[in-house]
Amino acid sequence: MAEREPNAHQFTLDDALGVGTTSFMDLTVPEYAYMFGFLQADGHLHQGPGQKGRLAVEVNVRDIDILHAFQKLTPYNSSVRERIRSTNFAATHHSALWTLCSLEARTRINELGLPYGRKSFTITAPTSDFSVRDYIRGLIDADGSLGYTAKGFPFLSLTTASTAIATCLTSHVKTVTSAERVLNRNSRDGIYNIFYAMETAQKLAQHFYYPGCLSLARKHAIADSLAAWSRPPEMRAVHTRRRWNDREDLILLRSDNCALAAQELGRTETSCNLRLWRLRTGQVPMPHGR
């Protein structure tokens, strides 16, 4: 059967999205933003001879519904099939595989930022307009985790080799929750393991997994369950560290009285004394404009 090649990527998404006519992989559409994040993390573009090739995504068979959703979102012939095989981790692994061969579809996805071949270190967030939280949810569903730690505390994490992806996540999380993370690759395999816990993870789960969004059903259920957690009364809350900026450093250096400076800056006198000592001993750089 010949592939159906629509003109200018236009098609009707009534069944998939209920939004009428939309461009294929328009990343301002939440479902496509999610799908692209998932493909960047868990999809693979294979180059064949000439113009041949394929996009493939393989997941555990329990998540087969997400592949059917991708198939519905794609106006080109594609297939979803199951297979059972042995792997390094299990004697029998039951998985589901979505395969898309259309050159036009592959070209569009490649132009958006999914390269052919190895990609873990080179993928980046889209450069055009896109729905950020839906895109990040796609990354989390494919390469992230959420749930409860061994001690019963909520957590959300993402593992990635890409500095650009790690920066995209931490920047967005800072905007949503004010939580900051310093990015460092681990020494064993050079991967970023970005981890959030407690109320921050709880807030992020609600932010990313909102009602009606496209996602893995099992992860959405876990995200919903995190809303029921509350910090034990005996556990002291840890407040997010407030970083010093150049303006505050200048005010502190020009003041003759740390107590007055503390009042002006809305900080404790102890914090001001410690910061002033660090500035004068060279442990932190002097502010610009001094």
Beta strands, then each sheet from edge to edge (+ up, - down):
strand 1: 10-12
strand 2: 21-23
strand 3: 43-47
strand 4: 53-60
strand 5: 78-85
strand 6: 93-100
strand 7: 144-148
strand 8: 154-160
strand 9: 192-197
sheet 1: 1+ 2-
sheet 2: 3+ 4- 6+ 5-
sheet 3: 7+ 8- 9+
end
